[in-house]
């Protein structure tokens, strides 16, 4: 009879220990939130003068296919090159080019 009581207590102890380990694993879980820059379509008249100057320097024979802006003041520009291909470039409001992949 003592062996059965010991077996029951041992079983409950193992179950409670397993439950405690899984709950501590849940507490250690990290949450990662990725933010995505959302660009809103704008008119070309909303581009800042430094941006326009840089576009004319880097792409003198290209046309502006589309202009987008995010809440950080960064512009996403779709340039239509002379060959007809499109190239997406990023630039900040001060005319500094941004490398994004």
C-alpha positions in Angstrom: 0.0 0.0 0.0 2.9 2.4 0.8 4.3 1.7 -2.7 1.0 2.7 -4.4 0.8 5.9 -2.4 4.4 6.7 -3.3 3.7 5.9 -6.9 0.7 8.3 -6.9 2.7 11.2 -5.3 5.6 10.6 -7.7 3.2 10.7 -10.7 1.6 13.9 -9.6 5.0 15.4 -9.0 6.2 14.6 -12.5 3.0 16.0 -14.0 3.3 19.3 -12.1 6.9 19.6 -13.0 6.2 19.1 -16.7 3.4 21.7 -16.5 5.7 24.2 -14.8 8.4 23.8 -17.5 6.0 24.4 -20.4 4.5 27.5 -18.7 8.0 28.9 -18.2 8.8 28.3 -21.8 5.8 30.3 -22.8 6.9 33.2 -20.7 10.3 33.2 -22.4 8.8 33.5 -25.9 9.7 36.8 -27.6 7.4 38.8 -29.8 8.9 40.3 -33.0 6.9 42.9 -34.8 8.0 43.9 -38.3 6.9 47.3 -39.5 6.5 47.9 -43.1 7.0 51.3 -44.7 3.8 52.2 -46.4 4.1 54.6 -49.2 1.2 56.8 -50.4 1.0 58.0 -53.9 1.6 61.7 -54.3 1.8 64.3 -57.1 5.1 65.2 -58.5 4.5 68.8 -57.3 4.9 67.5 -53.7 8.6 66.6 -54.3 11.1 68.8 -52.4 13.5 70.9 -54.4 16.6 68.9 -53.3 14.9 65.7 -54.5 14.1 67.3 -57.9 17.7 68.4 -58.3 19.1 64.9 -57.5 16.6 63.3 -60.0 17.7 65.7 -62.7 21.4 65.0 -61.9 21.2 61.2 -61.8 18.4 60.6 -64.4 18.6 63.5 -66.9 16.9 61.6 -69.8 14.4 59.7 -67.7 10.8 60.4 -66.9 9.1 60.1 -63.5 6.6 57.2 -63.7 5.3 57.6 -60.1 6.0 59.2 -56.8 5.2 57.8 -53.4 6.0 59.1 -49.9 6.0 57.5 -46.4 5.5 59.1 -43.0 9.3 59.4 -42.5 9.6 61.8 -45.4 11.2 59.3 -47.7 10.2 59.1 -51.3 9.9 56.0 -53.5 10.2 57.1 -57.2 9.6 54.9 -60.2 11.8 56.2 -63.0 11.1 55.3 -66.6 14.5 55.1 -68.3 15.2 56.1 -71.9 15.2 52.4 -72.9 11.7 52.0 -71.5 12.6 50.0 -68.5 11.4 51.0 -65.0 13.6 51.5 -62.1 12.5 52.0 -58.5 14.7 54.3 -56.4 14.4 55.7 -52.9 15.5 59.2 -51.7 14.9 61.2 -48.6 13.5 64.7 -48.4 17.0 66.2 -48.4 18.1 64.6 -51.6 20.1 61.7 -50.1 19.8 58.4 -51.9 18.7 55.4 -49.9 19.6 51.8 -50.6 16.7 49.5 -50.0 16.3 45.9 -51.2 
